[in-house]
């Protein structure tokens, strides 16, 4: 199991904010924004996360 470092700032949008968004197109957009925000905030862990996903065959190489 890789050692991951949690950043102090974990993104510009929270899961709570996503859930407070009305279901449908707006929430779908908020989910995408949240994912990008978290992935950016945790970018120092990118290689470790990709390796973990590949180890468990959850990664699609084309995505990386």
DSSP file (Angstrom, degrees, kcal/mol; ACC not computed):
  #  RESIDUE AA STRUCTURE BP1 BP2  ACC     N-H-->O    O-->H-N    N-H-->O    O-->H-N    TCO  KAPPA ALPHA  PHI   PSI    X-CA   Y-CA   Z-CA
    1    1 A X              0   0    0      0, 0.0     2,-0.1     0, 0.0    51,-0.0   0.000 360.0 360.0 360.0 125.5    0.0    0.0    0.0
    2    2 A X        -     0   0    0     46,-0.2     2,-0.6     1,-0.1    46,-0.0  -0.353 360.0-116.0 -71.9 152.0    1.5    3.3   -1.0
    3    3 A X        -     0   0    0     -2,-0.1     2,-0.4     2,-0.0    -1,-0.1  -0.794  35.2-163.5 -86.5 122.1    2.0    6.1    1.5
    4    4 A X        -     0   0    0     -2,-0.6     2,-0.6    44,-0.1    41,-0.0  -0.839  11.6-141.6-109.8 146.0   -0.1    9.1    0.4
    5    5 A X        -     0   0    0     -2,-0.4     2,-0.5    37,-0.1    40,-0.1  -0.926  13.3-142.8-107.2 121.6    0.2   12.7    1.6
    6    6 A X        -     0   0    0     -2,-0.6     2,-0.1    38,-0.1    36,-0.1  -0.724  20.4-131.0 -84.3 126.6   -3.0   14.6    2.2
    7    7 A X        -     0   0    0     -2,-0.5    35,-0.1     1,-0.1    34,-0.0  -0.385  11.3-125.3 -73.9 153.9   -2.7   18.2    1.3
    8    8 A X  S    S+     0   0    0      1,-0.2     2,-0.6    -2,-0.1    -1,-0.1   0.945 105.7  47.9 -62.1 -47.6   -3.8   20.9    3.6
    9    9 A X  S    S-     0   0    0     32,-0.1    -1,-0.2     1,-0.1    -2,-0.1  -0.860  70.8-174.4 -95.4 122.2   -6.1   22.4    0.9
   10   10 A X        -     0   0    0     -2,-0.6     2,-0.2     1,-0.4    31,-0.2   0.190  54.9 -55.1-108.0  16.8   -8.1   19.6   -0.6
   11   11 A X        -     0   0    0      1,-0.1    -1,-0.4    30,-0.1    27,-0.1  -0.473  47.5 -92.6 129.4 162.6   -9.8   21.4   -3.4
   12   12 A X  S    S+     0   0    0     21,-0.2     2,-0.4    -2,-0.2    -1,-0.1   0.619 106.4  44.7 -84.1 -14.4  -12.0   24.4   -4.2
   13   13 A X  S    S-     0   0    0     21,-0.2     2,-0.2    20,-0.1    -1,-0.1  -0.981  73.8-144.6-132.9 143.3  -15.3   22.5   -4.0
   14   14 A X     >  -     0   0    0     -2,-0.4     4,-1.8     1,-0.1     5,-0.1  -0.637  27.0-114.7-104.8 163.3  -16.5   20.0   -1.4
   15   15 A X  H  > S+     0   0    0     -2,-0.2     4,-2.5     1,-0.2     5,-0.2   0.857 118.1  58.4 -61.8 -34.5  -18.6   16.8   -1.7
   16   16 A X  H  > S+     0   0    0      1,-0.2     4,-1.6     2,-0.2    -1,-0.2   0.920 104.2  50.2 -61.3 -43.5  -21.2   18.6    0.5
   17   17 A X  H  > S+     0   0    0      1,-0.2     4,-0.5     2,-0.2    -1,-0.2   0.891 109.6  51.5 -62.5 -38.7  -21.4   21.4   -2.1
   18   18 A X  H >< S+     0   0    0     -4,-1.8     3,-1.4     1,-0.2    -2,-0.2   0.942 109.8  48.7 -62.0 -47.0  -21.9   18.8   -4.8
   19   19 A X  H 3< S+     0   0    0     -4,-2.5    -1,-0.2     1,-0.3    -2,-0.2   0.757 105.7  58.3 -66.9 -23.9  -24.7   17.1   -2.9
   20   20 A X  H 3< S+     0   0    0     -4,-1.6     2,-0.3    -5,-0.2    -1,-0.3   0.599  87.7  96.4 -79.4 -10.4  -26.4   20.5   -2.3
   21   21 A X  S << S-     0   0    0     -3,-1.4     3,-0.1    -4,-0.5     6,-0.1  -0.614  91.4 -98.4 -81.5 137.7  -26.5   21.0   -6.1
   22   22 A X      > -     0   0    0     -2,-0.3     5,-1.0     1,-0.1    -1,-0.1  -0.249  46.0-101.1 -56.6 137.8  -29.8   20.1   -7.7
   23   23 A X  T   5S+     0   0    0      3,-0.1     2,-0.3     4,-0.1     3,-0.2  -0.232  86.2  43.5 -59.0 147.9  -29.8   16.7   -9.3
   24   24 A X  T  >5S-     0   0    0      1,-0.2     4,-2.6    -3,-0.1     5,-0.2  -0.882 115.7 -11.5 118.9-149.7  -29.4   16.6  -13.1
   25   25 A X  H  >5S+     0   0    0     -2,-0.3     4,-2.2     1,-0.2    -1,-0.2   0.872 132.5  52.5 -58.8 -41.9  -27.1   18.5  -15.4
   26   26 A X  H  >5S+     0   0    0     -3,-0.2     4,-2.1     2,-0.2    -1,-0.2   0.910 112.1  44.8 -64.2 -42.1  -26.0   21.0  -12.7
   27   27 A X  H  ><S+     0   0    0     -5,-1.0     4,-2.6     2,-0.2    -2,-0.2   0.899 110.1  55.3 -69.3 -38.4  -25.0   18.2  -10.3
   28   28 A X  H  X S+     0   0    0     -4,-2.6     4,-1.9     1,-0.2    -2,-0.2   0.922 110.1  46.4 -57.8 -43.3  -23.2   16.3  -13.1
   29   29 A X  H  X S+     0   0    0     -4,-2.2     4,-2.3     1,-0.2    -1,-0.2   0.895 110.8  52.4 -65.1 -40.4  -21.1   19.4  -13.8
   30   30 A X  H  X S+     0   0    0     -4,-2.1     4,-2.7     2,-0.2    -2,-0.2   0.870 106.6  53.6 -64.6 -37.1  -20.4   19.9  -10.1
   31   31 A X  H  X S+     0   0    0     -4,-2.6     4,-2.6     2,-0.2    -1,-0.2   0.931 109.7  47.9 -62.6 -45.2  -19.2   16.3   -9.8
   32   32 A X  H  X S+     0   0    0     -4,-1.9     4,-2.2     2,-0.2    -2,-0.2   0.908 112.5  48.5 -61.1 -42.6  -16.8   16.9  -12.7
   33   33 A X  H  X S+     0   0    0     -4,-2.3     4,-2.4     2,-0.2    -2,-0.2   0.914 111.6  50.0 -63.9 -43.2  -15.6   20.1  -11.1
   34   34 A X  H  X S+     0   0    0     -4,-2.7     4,-2.7     2,-0.2     5,-0.2   0.918 109.9  50.3 -62.0 -45.0  -15.1   18.4   -7.7
   35   35 A X  H  X S+     0   0    0     -4,-2.6     4,-2.6     1,-0.2     5,-0.2   0.925 112.5  46.3 -60.2 -45.8  -13.1   15.5   -9.3
   36   36 A X  H  X S+     0   0    0     -4,-2.2     4,-2.3     1,-0.2    -1,-0.2   0.905 112.9  50.9 -62.4 -41.4  -10.8   17.9  -11.1
   37   37 A X  H  X S+     0   0    0     -4,-2.4     4,-2.4     2,-0.2    -2,-0.2   0.922 113.4  43.2 -63.6 -46.2  -10.4   20.0   -7.9
   38   38 A X  H  X S+     0   0    0     -4,-2.7     4,-2.2     2,-0.2    -2,-0.2   0.927 113.4  51.5 -66.7 -44.9   -9.5   17.0   -5.7
   39   39 A X  H  < S+     0   0    0     -4,-2.6    -2,-0.2    -5,-0.2    -1,-0.2   0.895 112.5  46.7 -60.6 -40.5   -7.2   15.5   -8.4
   40   40 A X  H >< S+     0   0    0     -4,-2.3     3,-1.5    -5,-0.2    -1,-0.2   0.929 112.0  49.8 -66.1 -45.7   -5.4   18.8   -8.7
   41   41 A X  H 3< S+     0   0    0     -4,-2.4     3,-0.3     1,-0.3    -2,-0.2   0.831 116.4  42.7 -62.4 -32.3   -5.1   19.2   -4.9
   42   42 A X  T >< S+     0   0    0     -4,-2.2     3,-2.2     1,-0.2    -1,-0.3   0.088  75.5 123.5-101.2  22.2   -3.7   15.7   -4.6
   43   43 A X  G X   +     0   0    0     -3,-1.5     3,-1.5     1,-0.3     4,-0.3   0.752  63.1  68.1 -59.7 -25.8   -1.4   15.9   -7.5
   44   44 A X  G 3  S+     0   0    0     -3,-0.3    -1,-0.3     1,-0.3     4,-0.2   0.754 103.0  47.4 -64.0 -21.5    1.7   15.0   -5.4
   45   45 A X  G <> S+     0   0    0     -3,-2.2     4,-2.5    -6,-0.2    -1,-0.3   0.353  80.8 108.7 -97.2   3.8    0.1   11.5   -5.0
   46   46 A X  H <> S+     0   0    0     -3,-1.5     4,-2.6     1,-0.2     5,-0.2   0.894  78.4  44.2 -52.9 -53.1   -0.6   11.1   -8.7
   47   47 A X  H  > S+     0   0    0     -4,-0.3     4,-2.4     1,-0.2    -1,-0.2   0.886 114.1  50.3 -63.8 -39.3    2.0    8.4   -9.5
   48   48 A X  H  > S+     0   0    0     -4,-0.2     4,-2.1     2,-0.2    -1,-0.2   0.891 112.2  47.8 -65.5 -39.3    1.2    6.4   -6.4
   49   49 A X  H  X S+     0   0    0     -4,-2.5     4,-2.5     2,-0.2    -2,-0.2   0.914 111.6  49.4 -68.2 -43.1   -2.5    6.4   -7.1
   50   50 A X  H  X S+     0   0    0     -4,-2.6     4,-2.5    -5,-0.3    -2,-0.2   0.923 111.2  50.0 -61.6 -44.0   -1.9    5.4  -10.8
   51   51 A X  H  X S+     0   0    0     -4,-2.4     4,-2.5     1,-0.2    -1,-0.2   0.905 111.1  49.4 -61.4 -41.8    0.3    2.6   -9.7
   52   52 A X  H  X S+     0   0    0     -4,-2.1     4,-1.8     2,-0.2    -2,-0.2   0.916 111.1  48.8 -64.1 -44.0   -2.3    1.4   -7.1
   53   53 A X  H  <>S+     0   0    0     -4,-2.5     5,-3.6     1,-0.2     6,-0.9   0.896 112.9  47.8 -63.1 -40.3   -5.0    1.5   -9.8
   54   54 A X  H ><5S+     0   0    0     -4,-2.5     3,-1.4     3,-0.2    -2,-0.2   0.904 107.1  56.7 -67.0 -39.9   -2.9   -0.5  -12.2
   55   55 A X  H 3<5S+     0   0    0     -4,-2.5    -1,-0.2     1,-0.3    -2,-0.2   0.886 114.2  38.7 -58.1 -39.6   -2.0   -3.0   -9.5
   56   56 A X  T 3<5S-     0   0    0     -4,-1.8    -1,-0.3    -5,-0.1    -2,-0.2   0.278 114.7-118.2 -95.1  10.3   -5.7   -3.8   -8.9
   57   57 A X  T < 5S+     0   0    0     -3,-1.4    -3,-0.2    -5,-0.1    -2,-0.1   0.856  80.2 122.5  56.4  40.0   -6.4   -3.5  -12.7
   58   58 A X      < +     0   0    0     -5,-3.6     2,-0.3    -6,-0.2    -4,-0.2   0.441  49.9  88.4-104.8  -4.2   -8.7   -0.6  -12.2
   59   59 A X        -     0   0    0     -6,-0.9     2,-0.6    -9,-0.1     3,-0.1  -0.725  64.0-147.5-100.7 145.4   -6.9    1.8  -14.5
   60   60 A X    >   -     0   0    0     -2,-0.3     3,-2.9     1,-0.1     4,-0.4  -0.949  16.7-143.8-105.2 111.7   -7.3    2.3  -18.1
   61   61 A X  G >  S+     0   0    0     -2,-0.6     3,-1.5     1,-0.3    -1,-0.1   0.778  96.1  65.0 -49.3 -33.1   -3.8    3.2  -19.5
   62   62 A X  G 3  S+     0   0    0      1,-0.3    -1,-0.3     2,-0.2    -3,-0.0   0.749  93.5  62.4 -63.6 -22.2   -5.3    5.6  -22.0
   63   63 A X  G <         0   0    0     -3,-2.9    -1,-0.3     1,-0.2    -2,-0.2   0.677 360.0 360.0 -77.2 -16.4   -6.5    7.8  -19.2
   64   64 A X    <         0   0    0     -3,-1.5    -1,-0.2    -4,-0.4    -2,-0.2   0.386 360.0 360.0-112.5 360.0   -3.0    8.5  -17.9
